[in-house]
Amino acid sequence: MSKILPHSLFVIFGATGDLAKRKLIPALFSLYNKQVLENVSILAIGRKPLSSVEFRTYLQNEAIIKTESLDDRDDFFSKIDYLDLPINDQNGYEPLSQFTRMYPEKNIVFYLSTPPELFEPIVAGIANAWVNTPFSRVAFEKPFGSDLESAKKLNDFVTQTFSEDQIFRIDHYVGKETIQNILAFRFANALFEPLWNNHYIDNIQITATESLGVENRGTYYDHAGALRDMVQNHLFQVLALVTMEPPHSLTSTAIHDEKIKVIHSLRLEKYLPAHVVFGQYAGYRNELWIPETSRTETFAALRLEVHNWRLKGVPIYLRTGKALAEKKTKVVIEFRKNASILYNEQDELDRNRIIFEISPYEGISVGFNVKEYGETKNTRAVWSEFIQTTESPEAYERILSDLLLGDHTLFTRWDMIEESWKIVDHLVHCKENCPILHPYEKGTHGPDAVDYLLAMDEREWYE
């Protein structure tokens, strides 16, 4: 990135919170080191009674910044001012109004790094203080609502103050380098695009698992669960990029138009209970802030289909969960077996696969078969791998730069959030009316039932 970002005031609500010190401040520092933040001023807002100097000292102790130069760090911190505001009092935003008057010709970006219940009070305070201008933008961390009804209520409230063009709903997964590479891999290569359909693809597997449990997020997680926390946003975003039609251009509108078509075309199976698996890890109910009778799912897997001409009939399997064997996010595109009778009788003949490794490793792998070396006709599977050999930008770095540029491509449009919640609400209803919440031990691959989900189709998870 070499282009200097435009004159902007970047306002962080919740600046003393965990996300700000772990992700936002380090991402802004990385942009500063790349000399693109020259025209950007930063205003941190929190409820702790601190001066700007005291807040900078707090950052020195708390922010996770990787640098060998303390001078660079301190120069960056000098760009940050701090205000303590009564967030819930919409009449208490006059100090913010006074501060923004010093930047009348700049973009003003309001970044809400706060719990969702503070979104409406903050927007009300911004509106009451008259600090929203045609050059303003507002960014919301996920979750945007907890179901369709609450998401609609929040959106109706926010759009009274901000237009859709000013609203940026964040899903940091989309900022990851490999996910951004999915469209380029598909549509920039004549080698793969002709094969990306139900004549050649047998199934698609999308996995996002974590080795940690809920840790100190019990209050939030027990209300959300795996469906709301991961499926509604992260996994549906990845699914859309993997299965969408080519957009007519690389503009944000064209890409969003194709992504929403995918979500519209998702069909829940007629016999839905047979195509979903919900689980809860052993010991979850002993975690901090978790009720003893909780039926919240810490694991979810489901079978979906995209009903369009390209992929109709191709099963798509999603799985996500906590306290599992490893932390990984990946997409596996598994191709049909070779139609030729040649070699198919060999037990070792492997399917062709394309794997997008999203985390903790980043890269793309293509698996194919070749003849074994020597005097034999047997084959073996080999892999061609494209691995990120240089450290790719952290997802938040790309998200923040696009936010300051006003580029919506990596953000979520309202219609996709609305349609995603419709599907997830249906799945939640299914879970609440399903008597089985499969237990599983920590450090495993989840409940045994998740294997039967694929076994019904005579398939298996690719590990």
Contacts in CASP RR format, 6 or more apart in sequence:
PFRMAT RR
TARGET T0000
AUTHOR 0000-0000-0000
METHOD contacts of the structure
MODEL  1
MSKILPHSLFVIFGATGDLAKRKLIPALFSLYNKQVLENVSILAIGRKPL
SSVEFRTYLQNEAIIKTESLDDRDDFFSKIDYLDLPINDQNGYEPLSQFT
RMYPEKNIVFYLSTPPELFEPIVAGIANAWVNTPFSRVAFEKPFGSDLES
AKKLNDFVTQTFSEDQIFRIDHYVGKETIQNILAFRFANALFEPLWNNHY
IDNIQITATESLGVENRGTYYDHAGALRDMVQNHLFQVLALVTMEPPHSL
TSTAIHDEKIKVIHSLRLEKYLPAHVVFGQYAGYRNELWIPETSRTETFA
ALRLEVHNWRLKGVPIYLRTGKALAEKKTKVVIEFRKNASILYNEQDELD
RNRIIFEISPYEGISVGFNVKEYGETKNTRAVWSEFIQTTESPEAYERIL
SDLLLGDHTLFTRWDMIEESWKIVDHLVHCKENCPILHPYEKGTHGPDAV
DYLLAMDEREWYE
1 31 0 8 1.000
1 34 0 8 1.000
1 36 0 8 1.000
1 393 0 8 1.000
1 401 0 8 1.000
2 34 0 8 1.000
2 36 0 8 1.000
3 36 0 8 1.000
4 35 0 8 1.000
4 36 0 8 1.000
4 38 0 8 1.000
4 39 0 8 1.000
5 31 0 8 1.000
5 36 0 8 1.000
5 37 0 8 1.000
5 38 0 8 1.000
5 39 0 8 1.000
5 40 0 8 1.000
5 401 0 8 1.000
5 404 0 8 1.000
5 405 0 8 1.000
6 39 0 8 1.000
6 107 0 8 1.000
6 404 0 8 1.000
6 405 0 8 1.000
7 39 0 8 1.000
7 40 0 8 1.000
7 103 0 8 1.000
7 105 0 8 1.000
7 106 0 8 1.000
7 107 0 8 1.000
8 39 0 8 1.000
8 40 0 8 1.000
8 41 0 8 1.000
8 106 0 8 1.000
8 107 0 8 1.000
8 108 0 8 1.000
8 109 0 8 1.000
8 404 0 8 1.000
9 40 0 8 1.000
9 41 0 8 1.000
9 42 0 8 1.000
9 43 0 8 1.000
9 100 0 8 1.000
9 103 0 8 1.000
9 106 0 8 1.000
9 107 0 8 1.000
9 108 0 8 1.000
9 109 0 8 1.000
10 28 0 8 1.000
10 40 0 8 1.000
10 41 0 8 1.000
10 42 0 8 1.000
10 43 0 8 1.000
10 109 0 8 1.000
10 111 0 8 1.000
10 400 0 8 1.000
10 404 0 8 1.000
11 43 0 8 1.000
11 45 0 8 1.000
11 96 0 8 1.000
11 108 0 8 1.000
11 109 0 8 1.000
11 110 0 8 1.000
11 111 0 8 1.000
12 20 0 8 1.000
12 24 0 8 1.000
12 42 0 8 1.000
12 43 0 8 1.000
12 44 0 8 1.000
12 45 0 8 1.000
12 111 0 8 1.000
12 113 0 8 1.000
13 45 0 8 1.000
13 46 0 8 1.000
13 87 0 8 1.000
13 110 0 8 1.000
13 111 0 8 1.000
13 112 0 8 1.000
13 113 0 8 1.000
13 114 0 8 1.000
13 118 0 8 1.000
13 122 0 8 1.000
14 20 0 8 1.000
14 44 0 8 1.000
14 45 0 8 1.000
14 46 0 8 1.000
14 112 0 8 1.000
14 113 0 8 1.000
14 114 0 8 1.000
15 44 0 8 1.000
15 45 0 8 1.000
15 46 0 8 1.000
15 55 0 8 1.000
15 82 0 8 1.000
15 113 0 8 1.000
16 44 0 8 1.000
16 46 0 8 1.000
16 47 0 8 1.000
16 48 0 8 1.000
16 50 0 8 1.000
16 55 0 8 1.000
16 58 0 8 1.000
17 113 0 8 1.000
19 113 0 8 1.000
19 141 0 8 1.000
20 44 0 8 1.000
20 113 0 8 1.000
21 59 0 8 1.000
21 62 0 8 1.000
21 63 0 8 1.000
21 64 0 8 1.000
22 64 0 8 1.000
23 172 0 8 1.000
23 394 0 8 1.000
23 396 0 8 1.000
24 111 0 8 1.000
24 113 0 8 1.000
24 396 0 8 1.000
24 400 0 8 1.000
25 59 0 8 1.000
25 63 0 8 1.000
25 65 0 8 1.000
26 63 0 8 1.000
26 64 0 8 1.000
26 65 0 8 1.000
26 66 0 8 1.000
26 394 0 8 1.000
26 396 0 8 1.000
27 394 0 8 1.000
27 396 0 8 1.000
27 397 0 8 1.000
27 399 0 8 1.000
27 400 0 8 1.000
28 37 0 8 1.000
28 40 0 8 1.000
28 42 0 8 1.000
28 76 0 8 1.000
28 400 0 8 1.000
29 63 0 8 1.000
29 65 0 8 1.000
29 67 0 8 1.000
29 73 0 8 1.000
29 76 0 8 1.000
30 393 0 8 1.000
30 394 0 8 1.000
30 397 0 8 1.000
31 37 0 8 1.000
31 40 0 8 1.000
31 397 0 8 1.000
31 400 0 8 1.000
31 401 0 8 1.000
32 72 0 8 1.000
32 76 0 8 1.000
32 79 0 8 1.000
33 67 0 8 1.000
33 72 0 8 1.000
36 401 0 8 1.000
37 79 0 8 1.000
40 79 0 8 1.000
40 404 0 8 1.000
41 79 0 8 1.000
41 81 0 8 1.000
41 103 0 8 1.000
41 106 0 8 1.000
42 79 0 8 1.000
42 80 0 8 1.000
42 81 0 8 1.000
43 80 0 8 1.000
43 81 0 8 1.000
43 82 0 8 1.000
43 83 0 8 1.000
43 96 0 8 1.000
43 99 0 8 1.000
44 55 0 8 1.000
44 80 0 8 1.000
44 81 0 8 1.000
44 82 0 8 1.000
44 83 0 8 1.000
45 82 0 8 1.000
45 83 0 8 1.000
45 84 0 8 1.000
45 85 0 8 1.000
45 87 0 8 1.000
45 96 0 8 1.000
46 82 0 8 1.000
46 83 0 8 1.000
46 84 0 8 1.000
46 85 0 8 1.000
46 87 0 8 1.000
47 84 0 8 1.000
47 85 0 8 1.000
47 86 0 8 1.000
47 87 0 8 1.000
48 84 0 8 1.000
49 84 0 8 1.000
50 58 0 8 1.000
50 82 0 8 1.000
50 84 0 8 1.000
51 82 0 8 1.000
52 80 0 8 1.000
52 81 0 8 1.000
52 82 0 8 1.000
54 82 0 8 1.000
55 80 0 8 1.000
55 82 0 8 1.000
56 77 0 8 1.000
56 78 0 8 1.000
56 80 0 8 1.000
56 82 0 8 1.000
59 77 0 8 1.000
59 80 0 8 1.000
60 73 0 8 1.000
60 77 0 8 1.000
65 73 0 8 1.000
67 73 0 8 1.000
81 99 0 8 1.000
83 95 0 8 1.000
83 96 0 8 1.000
83 99 0 8 1.000
85 92 0 8 1.000
85 93 0 8 1.000
85 95 0 8 1.000
85 96 0 8 1.000
86 92 0 8 1.000
87 114 0 8 1.000
87 118 0 8 1.000
87 121 0 8 1.000
87 122 0 8 1.000
88 118 0 8 1.000
88 121 0 8 1.000
90 121 0 8 1.000
90 124 0 8 1.000
90 125 0 8 1.000
90 127 0 8 1.000
90 128 0 8 1.000
91 125 0 8 1.000
91 128 0 8 1.000
92 125 0 8 1.000
92 129 0 8 1.000
93 125 0 8 1.000
93 126 0 8 1.000
93 128 0 8 1.000
93 129 0 8 1.000
93 131 0 8 1.000
94 129 0 8 1.000
96 126 0 8 1.000
96 129 0 8 1.000
96 131 0 8 1.000
97 129 0 8 1.000
97 130 0 8 1.000
97 131 0 8 1.000
100 108 0 8 1.000
100 131 0 8 1.000
105 135 0 8 1.000
106 135 0 8 1.000
107 135 0 8 1.000
107 136 0 8 1.000
107 137 0 8 1.000
107 404 0 8 1.000
107 406 0 8 1.000
108 131 0 8 1.000
108 133 0 8 1.000
108 135 0 8 1.000
108 136 0 8 1.000
108 137 0 8 1.000
109 136 0 8 1.000
109 137 0 8 1.000
109 138 0 8 1.000
109 139 0 8 1.000
109 403 0 8 1.000
109 404 0 8 1.000
110 122 0 8 1.000
110 126 0 8 1.000
110 136 0 8 1.000
110 137 0 8 1.000
110 138 0 8 1.000
110 139 0 8 1.000
111 139 0 8 1.000
111 403 0 8 1.000
112 118 0 8 1.000
112 119 0 8 1.000
112 122 0 8 1.000
112 138 0 8 1.000
112 139 0 8 1.000
112 140 0 8 1.000
112 141 0 8 1.000
113 141 0 8 1.000
114 122 0 8 1.000
114 141 0 8 1.000
115 220 0 8 1.000
116 141 0 8 1.000
116 143 0 8 1.000
116 144 0 8 1.000
116 145 0 8 1.000
116 146 0 8 1.000
116 154 0 8 1.000
119 140 0 8 1.000
119 154 0 8 1.000
119 158 0 8 1.000
120 154 0 8 1.000
120 157 0 8 1.000
120 158 0 8 1.000
123 138 0 8 1.000
123 157 0 8 1.000
123 158 0 8 1.000
123 161 0 8 1.000
123 162 0 8 1.000
124 161 0 8 1.000
126 132 0 8 1.000
126 138 0 8 1.000
126 161 0 8 1.000
127 160 0 8 1.000
127 161 0 8 1.000
132 161 0 8 1.000
132 162 0 8 1.000
132 166 0 8 1.000
136 162 0 8 1.000
136 166 0 8 1.000
137 162 0 8 1.000
137 166 0 8 1.000
137 167 0 8 1.000
137 168 0 8 1.000
137 403 0 8 1.000
137 406 0 8 1.000
138 158 0 8 1.000
138 162 0 8 1.000
138 166 0 8 1.000
138 167 0 8 1.000
138 168 0 8 1.000
139 168 0 8 1.000
139 169 0 8 1.000
139 170 0 8 1.000
139 403 0 8 1.000
139 411 0 8 1.000
140 158 0 8 1.000
140 167 0 8 1.000
140 168 0 8 1.000
140 169 0 8 1.000
140 170 0 8 1.000
141 170 0 8 1.000
142 169 0 8 1.000
142 170 0 8 1.000
142 171 0 8 1.000
142 233 0 8 1.000
143 224 0 8 1.000
143 228 0 8 1.000
143 229 0 8 1.000
143 232 0 8 1.000
143 233 0 8 1.000
144 151 0 8 1.000
144 154 0 8 1.000
144 155 0 8 1.000
144 169 0 8 1.000
144 412 0 8 1.000
144 417 0 8 1.000
145 151 0 8 1.000
145 154 0 8 1.000
145 421 0 8 1.000
146 223 0 8 1.000
146 224 0 8 1.000
146 228 0 8 1.000
147 228 0 8 1.000
147 421 0 8 1.000
147 424 0 8 1.000
147 425 0 8 1.000
147 428 0 8 1.000
148 418 0 8 1.000
148 421 0 8 1.000
148 422 0 8 1.000
148 425 0 8 1.000
151 417 0 8 1.000
151 418 0 8 1.000
151 421 0 8 1.000
152 418 0 8 1.000
155 414 0 8 1.000
155 417 0 8 1.000
155 418 0 8 1.000
158 167 0 8 1.000
159 167 0 8 1.000
164 413 0 8 1.000
164 414 0 8 1.000
165 408 0 8 1.000
167 414 0 8 1.000
168 403 0 8 1.000
168 406 0 8 1.000
168 408 0 8 1.000
168 411 0 8 1.000
169 411 0 8 1.000
169 412 0 8 1.000
169 413 0 8 1.000
169 414 0 8 1.000
169 417 0 8 1.000
170 399 0 8 1.000
170 411 0 8 1.000
170 412 0 8 1.000
171 233 0 8 1.000
171 234 0 8 1.000
171 237 0 8 1.000
171 410 0 8 1.000
171 411 0 8 1.000
171 412 0 8 1.000
172 395 0 8 1.000
172 396 0 8 1.000
172 399 0 8 1.000
173 179 0 8 1.000
173 233 0 8 1.000
173 234 0 8 1.000
173 237 0 8 1.000
173 238 0 8 1.000
173 329 0 8 1.000
173 358 0 8 1.000
173 395 0 8 1.000
174 180 0 8 1.000
174 237 0 8 1.000
174 395 0 8 1.000
174 410 0 8 1.000
174 411 0 8 1.000
174 412 0 8 1.000
175 395 0 8 1.000
175 398 0 8 1.000
175 399 0 8 1.000
175 410 0 8 1.000
176 358 0 8 1.000
176 359 0 8 1.000
176 362 0 8 1.000
176 395 0 8 1.000
177 362 0 8 1.000
177 388 0 8 1.000
177 392 0 8 1.000
177 393 0 8 1.000
177 395 0 8 1.000
178 356 0 8 1.000
178 357 0 8 1.000
178 358 0 8 1.000
178 362 0 8 1.000
178 363 0 8 1.000
178 364 0 8 1.000
178 388 0 8 1.000
179 237 0 8 1.000
179 238 0 8 1.000
179 241 0 8 1.000
179 356 0 8 1.000
179 358 0 8 1.000
180 398 0 8 1.000
180 410 0 8 1.000
181 356 0 8 1.000
181 363 0 8 1.000
181 364 0 8 1.000
182 238 0 8 1.000
182 241 0 8 1.000
182 242 0 8 1.000
182 331 0 8 1.000
182 356 0 8 1.000
183 241 0 8 1.000
183 250 0 8 1.000
183 255 0 8 1.000
185 192 0 8 1.000
185 354 0 8 1.000
185 356 0 8 1.000
185 364 0 8 1.000
186 192 0 8 1.000
186 193 0 8 1.000
186 196 0 8 1.000
186 246 0 8 1.000
187 193 0 8 1.000
187 246 0 8 1.000
192 354 0 8 1.000
193 246 0 8 1.000
195 201 0 8 1.000
195 335 0 8 1.000
196 310 0 8 1.000
197 310 0 8 1.000
197 311 0 8 1.000
198 310 0 8 1.000
198 311 0 8 1.000
198 312 0 8 1.000
198 313 0 8 1.000
198 314 0 8 1.000
199 336 0 8 1.000
200 335 0 8 1.000
200 336 0 8 1.000
201 311 0 8 1.000
201 314 0 8 1.000
201 333 0 8 1.000
201 334 0 8 1.000
201 335 0 8 1.000
201 336 0 8 1.000
202 314 0 8 1.000
202 334 0 8 1.000
202 335 0 8 1.000
202 336 0 8 1.000
202 337 0 8 1.000
202 351 0 8 1.000
202 459 0 8 1.000
203 314 0 8 1.000
203 315 0 8 1.000
203 316 0 8 1.000
203 317 0 8 1.000
203 334 0 8 1.000
203 457 0 8 1.000
203 459 0 8 1.000
204 242 0 8 1.000
204 243 0 8 1.000
204 311 0 8 1.000
204 314 0 8 1.000
204 315 0 8 1.000
204 316 0 8 1.000
204 317 0 8 1.000
204 331 0 8 1.000
204 332 0 8 1.000
204 333 0 8 1.000
204 334 0 8 1.000
205 316 0 8 1.000
205 317 0 8 1.000
205 319 0 8 1.000
205 331 0 8 1.000
205 332 0 8 1.000
205 334 0 8 1.000
205 461 0 8 1.000
205 462 0 8 1.000
206 235 0 8 1.000
206 238 0 8 1.000
206 239 0 8 1.000
206 242 0 8 1.000
206 316 0 8 1.000
206 317 0 8 1.000
206 318 0 8 1.000
206 319 0 8 1.000
206 330 0 8 1.000
206 331 0 8 1.000
206 332 0 8 1.000
207 318 0 8 1.000
207 319 0 8 1.000
207 320 0 8 1.000
207 328 0 8 1.000
207 329 0 8 1.000
207 330 0 8 1.000
207 331 0 8 1.000
207 332 0 8 1.000
207 461 0 8 1.000
208 230 0 8 1.000
208 234 0 8 1.000
208 235 0 8 1.000
208 319 0 8 1.000
208 320 0 8 1.000
208 321 0 8 1.000
208 328 0 8 1.000
208 329 0 8 1.000
209 319 0 8 1.000
209 320 0 8 1.000
209 321 0 8 1.000
209 322 0 8 1.000
209 324 0 8 1.000
209 325 0 8 1.000
209 326 0 8 1.000
209 327 0 8 1.000
209 328 0 8 1.000
209 329 0 8 1.000
210 321 0 8 1.000
210 322 0 8 1.000
210 323 0 8 1.000
210 324 0 8 1.000
210 327 0 8 1.000
211 323 0 8 1.000
211 324 0 8 1.000
211 325 0 8 1.000
211 326 0 8 1.000
211 327 0 8 1.000
211 443 0 8 1.000
212 322 0 8 1.000
212 323 0 8 1.000
212 327 0 8 1.000
213 281 0 8 1.000
213 284 0 8 1.000
213 287 0 8 1.000
213 298 0 8 1.000
213 322 0 8 1.000
213 323 0 8 1.000
213 442 0 8 1.000
214 221 0 8 1.000
214 222 0 8 1.000
214 284 0 8 1.000
214 287 0 8 1.000
214 290 0 8 1.000
214 298 0 8 1.000
214 322 0 8 1.000
216 288 0 8 1.000
218 287 0 8 1.000
218 288 0 8 1.000
218 289 0 8 1.000
218 290 0 8 1.000
219 289 0 8 1.000
221 229 0 8 1.000
221 296 0 8 1.000
221 298 0 8 1.000
222 289 0 8 1.000
222 290 0 8 1.000
222 291 0 8 1.000
222 294 0 8 1.000
222 296 0 8 1.000
223 296 0 8 1.000
224 296 0 8 1.000
225 296 0 8 1.000
225 297 0 8 1.000
225 298 0 8 1.000
225 300 0 8 1.000
226 278 0 8 1.000
226 297 0 8 1.000
226 298 0 8 1.000
226 299 0 8 1.000
226 300 0 8 1.000
226 320 0 8 1.000
226 321 0 8 1.000
226 322 0 8 1.000
227 297 0 8 1.000
227 300 0 8 1.000
227 424 0 8 1.000
227 427 0 8 1.000
227 428 0 8 1.000
227 431 0 8 1.000
228 424 0 8 1.000
228 428 0 8 1.000
230 300 0 8 1.000
230 320 0 8 1.000
230 321 0 8 1.000
231 300 0 8 1.000
231 302 0 8 1.000
231 318 0 8 1.000
231 320 0 8 1.000
231 424 0 8 1.000
231 427 0 8 1.000
232 420 0 8 1.000
232 421 0 8 1.000
232 423 0 8 1.000
232 424 0 8 1.000
233 412 0 8 1.000
233 420 0 8 1.000
234 320 0 8 1.000
235 318 0 8 1.000
235 320 0 8 1.000
236 263 0 8 1.000
236 416 0 8 1.000
236 420 0 8 1.000
236 423 0 8 1.000
237 259 0 8 1.000
237 412 0 8 1.000
238 331 0 8 1.000
238 358 0 8 1.000
239 262 0 8 1.000
239 304 0 8 1.000
239 306 0 8 1.000
239 316 0 8 1.000
239 318 0 8 1.000
240 258 0 8 1.000
240 259 0 8 1.000
240 260 0 8 1.000
240 262 0 8 1.000
240 263 0 8 1.000
240 416 0 8 1.000
241 259 0 8 1.000
242 331 0 8 1.000
242 333 0 8 1.000
243 262 0 8 1.000
243 306 0 8 1.000
243 308 0 8 1.000
243 310 0 8 1.000
243 311 0 8 1.000
243 316 0 8 1.000
244 258 0 8 1.000
244 259 0 8 1.000
244 261 0 8 1.000
244 262 0 8 1.000
245 258 0 8 1.000
245 261 0 8 1.000
245 308 0 8 1.000
245 310 0 8 1.000
246 258 0 8 1.000
247 254 0 8 1.000
247 255 0 8 1.000
247 257 0 8 1.000
247 258 0 8 1.000
248 254 0 8 1.000
250 409 0 8 1.000
251 409 0 8 1.000
252 407 0 8 1.000
252 408 0 8 1.000
252 409 0 8 1.000
252 411 0 8 1.000
253 408 0 8 1.000
255 409 0 8 1.000
256 408 0 8 1.000
256 413 0 8 1.000
256 415 0 8 1.000
256 416 0 8 1.000
259 416 0 8 1.000
260 413 0 8 1.000
260 415 0 8 1.000
260 416 0 8 1.000
260 419 0 8 1.000
261 308 0 8 1.000
262 306 0 8 1.000
262 308 0 8 1.000
263 416 0 8 1.000
263 419 0 8 1.000
263 420 0 8 1.000
263 423 0 8 1.000
264 419 0 8 1.000
265 306 0 8 1.000
265 307 0 8 1.000
265 308 0 8 1.000
266 304 0 8 1.000
266 305 0 8 1.000
266 306 0 8 1.000
266 307 0 8 1.000
266 423 0 8 1.000
267 304 0 8 1.000
267 305 0 8 1.000
267 307 0 8 1.000
268 275 0 8 1.000
268 304 0 8 1.000
268 423 0 8 1.000
268 426 0 8 1.000
268 427 0 8 1.000
269 275 0 8 1.000
269 303 0 8 1.000
269 304 0 8 1.000
269 305 0 8 1.000
272 426 0 8 1.000
272 430 0 8 1.000
273 430 0 8 1.000
273 434 0 8 1.000
274 456 0 8 1.000
275 302 0 8 1.000
275 303 0 8 1.000
275 304 0 8 1.000
275 453 0 8 1.000
276 300 0 8 1.000
276 301 0 8 1.000
276 302 0 8 1.000
276 303 0 8 1.000
276 427 0 8 1.000
276 430 0 8 1.000
276 431 0 8 1.000
276 434 0 8 1.000
277 299 0 8 1.000
277 300 0 8 1.000
277 301 0 8 1.000
277 302 0 8 1.000
277 438 0 8 1.000
277 447 0 8 1.000
277 449 0 8 1.000
277 450 0 8 1.000
277 452 0 8 1.000
277 453 0 8 1.000
278 297 0 8 1.000
278 299 0 8 1.000
278 300 0 8 1.000
278 431 0 8 1.000
278 434 0 8 1.000
278 436 0 8 1.000
278 437 0 8 1.000
278 438 0 8 1.000
279 297 0 8 1.000
279 298 0 8 1.000
279 299 0 8 1.000
279 300 0 8 1.000
279 437 0 8 1.000
279 438 0 8 1.000
279 439 0 8 1.000
279 440 0 8 1.000
279 446 0 8 1.000
279 447 0 8 1.000
280 294 0 8 1.000
280 295 0 8 1.000
280 296 0 8 1.000
280 297 0 8 1.000
280 298 0 8 1.000
280 299 0 8 1.000
280 437 0 8 1.000
280 438 0 8 1.000
280 439 0 8 1.000
280 440 0 8 1.000
281 298 0 8 1.000
281 299 0 8 1.000
281 322 0 8 1.000
281 323 0 8 1.000
281 439 0 8 1.000
281 440 0 8 1.000
281 441 0 8 1.000
281 442 0 8 1.000
281 446 0 8 1.000
282 439 0 8 1.000
282 440 0 8 1.000
282 441 0 8 1.000
282 442 0 8 1.000
283 442 0 8 1.000
284 290 0 8 1.000
284 294 0 8 1.000
284 296 0 8 1.000
284 298 0 8 1.000
284 323 0 8 1.000
285 291 0 8 1.000
285 292 0 8 1.000
285 293 0 8 1.000
285 294 0 8 1.000
290 296 0 8 1.000
295 432 0 8 1.000
295 437 0 8 1.000
297 431 0 8 1.000
297 437 0 8 1.000
298 321 0 8 1.000
298 322 0 8 1.000
298 323 0 8 1.000
299 319 0 8 1.000
299 320 0 8 1.000
299 321 0 8 1.000
299 322 0 8 1.000
299 324 0 8 1.000
299 438 0 8 1.000
299 440 0 8 1.000
299 446 0 8 1.000
299 447 0 8 1.000
299 450 0 8 1.000
300 318 0 8 1.000
300 319 0 8 1.000
300 320 0 8 1.000
300 321 0 8 1.000
300 427 0 8 1.000
301 317 0 8 1.000
301 318 0 8 1.000
301 319 0 8 1.000
301 320 0 8 1.000
301 450 0 8 1.000
301 453 0 8 1.000
302 317 0 8 1.000
302 318 0 8 1.000
302 319 0 8 1.000
302 427 0 8 1.000
302 453 0 8 1.000
303 315 0 8 1.000
303 316 0 8 1.000
303 317 0 8 1.000
303 453 0 8 1.000
303 457 0 8 1.000
304 315 0 8 1.000
304 316 0 8 1.000
304 317 0 8 1.000
304 318 0 8 1.000
305 311 0 8 1.000
305 312 0 8 1.000
305 313 0 8 1.000
305 314 0 8 1.000
305 315 0 8 1.000
305 316 0 8 1.000
306 312 0 8 1.000
306 314 0 8 1.000
306 316 0 8 1.000
315 457 0 8 1.000
315 459 0 8 1.000
317 453 0 8 1.000
317 454 0 8 1.000
317 461 0 8 1.000
319 450 0 8 1.000
319 461 0 8 1.000
321 446 0 8 1.000
323 442 0 8 1.000
323 443 0 8 1.000
324 442 0 8 1.000
324 443 0 8 1.000
324 444 0 8 1.000
324 445 0 8 1.000
324 446 0 8 1.000
325 443 0 8 1.000
325 444 0 8 1.000
325 445 0 8 1.000
327 359 0 8 1.000
327 360 0 8 1.000
328 357 0 8 1.000
328 359 0 8 1.000
328 360 0 8 1.000
329 358 0 8 1.000
329 359 0 8 1.000
330 355 0 8 1.000
330 356 0 8 1.000
330 357 0 8 1.000
330 358 0 8 1.000
331 355 0 8 1.000
331 356 0 8 1.000
331 358 0 8 1.000
332 353 0 8 1.000
332 354 0 8 1.000
332 355 0 8 1.000
332 462 0 8 1.000
333 353 0 8 1.000
333 354 0 8 1.000
333 355 0 8 1.000
333 356 0 8 1.000
334 351 0 8 1.000
334 352 0 8 1.000
334 353 0 8 1.000
334 459 0 8 1.000
334 462 0 8 1.000
335 351 0 8 1.000
335 352 0 8 1.000
335 353 0 8 1.000
336 351 0 8 1.000
337 344 0 8 1.000
337 349 0 8 1.000
337 351 0 8 1.000
338 344 0 8 1.000
338 349 0 8 1.000
343 349 0 8 1.000
343 369 0 8 1.000
343 379 0 8 1.000
346 378 0 8 1.000
346 379 0 8 1.000
348 378 0 8 1.000
348 379 0 8 1.000
348 380 0 8 1.000
348 381 0 8 1.000
349 369 0 8 1.000
349 379 0 8 1.000
350 367 0 8 1.000
350 369 0 8 1.000
350 381 0 8 1.000
352 366 0 8 1.000
352 367 0 8 1.000
352 368 0 8 1.000
352 369 0 8 1.000
353 365 0 8 1.000
353 366 0 8 1.000
353 367 0 8 1.000
353 462 0 8 1.000
354 364 0 8 1.000
354 365 0 8 1.000
354 366 0 8 1.000
354 367 0 8 1.000
355 364 0 8 1.000
355 365 0 8 1.000
355 366 0 8 1.000
355 367 0 8 1.000
355 462 0 8 1.000
356 363 0 8 1.000
356 364 0 8 1.000
357 363 0 8 1.000
357 364 0 8 1.000
357 365 0 8 1.000
361 387 0 8 1.000
362 387 0 8 1.000
362 388 0 8 1.000
362 392 0 8 1.000
363 385 0 8 1.000
363 386 0 8 1.000
363 387 0 8 1.000
363 388 0 8 1.000
364 385 0 8 1.000
364 386 0 8 1.000
365 383 0 8 1.000
365 384 0 8 1.000
365 385 0 8 1.000
365 386 0 8 1.000
366 383 0 8 1.000
366 384 0 8 1.000
366 385 0 8 1.000
367 381 0 8 1.000
367 382 0 8 1.000
367 383 0 8 1.000
367 384 0 8 1.000
368 381 0 8 1.000
368 382 0 8 1.000
368 384 0 8 1.000
369 379 0 8 1.000
369 380 0 8 1.000
369 381 0 8 1.000
369 382 0 8 1.000
370 379 0 8 1.000
370 380 0 8 1.000
370 382 0 8 1.000
371 377 0 8 1.000
371 378 0 8 1.000
371 379 0 8 1.000
371 380 0 8 1.000
372 378 0 8 1.000
372 379 0 8 1.000
372 380 0 8 1.000
398 410 0 8 1.000
399 410 0 8 1.000
399 411 0 8 1.000
402 408 0 8 1.000
402 409 0 8 1.000
402 410 0 8 1.000
402 411 0 8 1.000
403 411 0 8 1.000
431 437 0 8 1.000
436 449 0 8 1.000
438 446 0 8 1.000
438 447 0 8 1.000
438 448 0 8 1.000
438 449 0 8 1.000
439 447 0 8 1.000
440 446 0 8 1.000
440 447 0 8 1.000
440 448 0 8 1.000
445 461 0 8 1.000
445 463 0 8 1.000
450 461 0 8 1.000
451 460 0 8 1.000
451 461 0 8 1.000
454 460 0 8 1.000
454 461 0 8 1.000
END
